[in-house]
């Protein structure tokens, strides 16, 4: 590579670094993380945190960690709720 190309690549890398730092500082430009703790997912799912803990412990809801470190991937858990027995049990209880 010649010097002009190397200089342009260095300038683009610096610009990219500056943009990444700006995005990290501005919460409105970041996409929300799909990872939630138990109370956050409970609020999302409109159930109690105890229900979410029960789903994780007994019913096999996908989660990582234990206790206060439990994290739930919102998209995976939503899919699990659509296909699991918990959704049919909830429907029977409501009906």
C-alpha positions in Angstrom: 0.0 0.0 0.0 1.2 3.5 -0.7 1.3 6.3 1.9 -1.9 8.0 0.8 -3.9 4.8 1.3 -2.4 4.1 4.7 -3.1 7.7 5.7 -6.7 7.4 4.6 -7.2 4.1 6.5 -5.7 5.7 9.6 -8.1 8.7 9.3 -11.1 6.4 8.8 -10.1 4.3 11.9 -9.9 7.5 14.0 -13.3 8.6 12.7 -14.8 5.3 13.5 -13.3 5.3 17.0 -14.7 8.8 17.6 -18.2 7.6 16.5 -18.1 4.5 18.7 -17.2 6.7 21.7 -20.0 9.1 20.9 -22.5 6.2 20.7 -21.3 4.7 24.0 -21.9 8.1 25.7 -25.4 8.6 24.2 -27.9 6.1 25.5 -30.5 7.1 23.0 -28.4 5.8 20.1 -27.7 2.4 21.7 -30.1 -0.5 21.1 -31.5 -2.0 24.3 -29.7 -5.1 25.4 -31.7 -8.3 24.9 -30.3 -9.4 28.3 -32.5 -8.7 31.4 -32.4 -9.6 35.0 -35.4 -11.3 36.6 -37.3 -8.1 37.7 -36.8 -6.5 34.3 -38.1 -9.6 32.5 -41.0 -9.9 34.9 -42.0 -6.4 34.0 -41.6 -7.1 30.3 -43.7 -10.3 30.6 -46.3 -8.7 33.0 -45.8 -11.3 35.6 -44.3 -11.4 39.1 -40.6 -11.9 39.6 -41.4 -15.1 41.5 -43.2 -16.4 38.4 -40.1 -15.8 36.3 -37.9 -17.5 38.9 -40.2 -20.5 38.9 -40.2 -20.7 35.1 -36.4 -20.7 35.2 -36.0 -23.1 38.0 -38.8 -25.6 37.4 -40.0 -25.2 33.8 -36.7 -24.8 32.0 -36.9 -21.2 30.8 -33.6 -20.4 29.1 -31.4 -18.3 31.4 -27.8 -17.9 32.5 -26.3 -17.4 36.0 -27.9 -18.1 39.4 -29.6 -16.0 42.0 -29.1 -12.3 41.6 -26.8 -13.0 38.7 -29.6 -14.6 36.6 -29.8 -13.1 33.2 -32.6 -13.8 30.7 -32.3 -13.2 26.9 -35.6 -11.5 26.2 -36.0 -12.9 22.6 -35.2 -16.5 23.7 -37.5 -16.3 26.7 -40.3 -14.8 24.7 -40.0 -17.7 22.2 -39.9 -20.2 25.0 -43.1 -18.7 26.5 -44.8 -19.0 23.1 -44.0 -22.7 22.8 -43.9 -23.9 26.4 -46.4 -25.4 28.7 -46.5 -22.3 30.8 -48.4 -20.4 28.0 -51.1 -23.2 27.8 -51.3 -23.3 31.6 -51.8 -19.5 31.7 -54.5 -19.8 29.0 -56.3 -22.5 31.0 -56.2 -20.4 34.2 -57.6 -17.4 32.4 -60.3 -19.3 30.5 
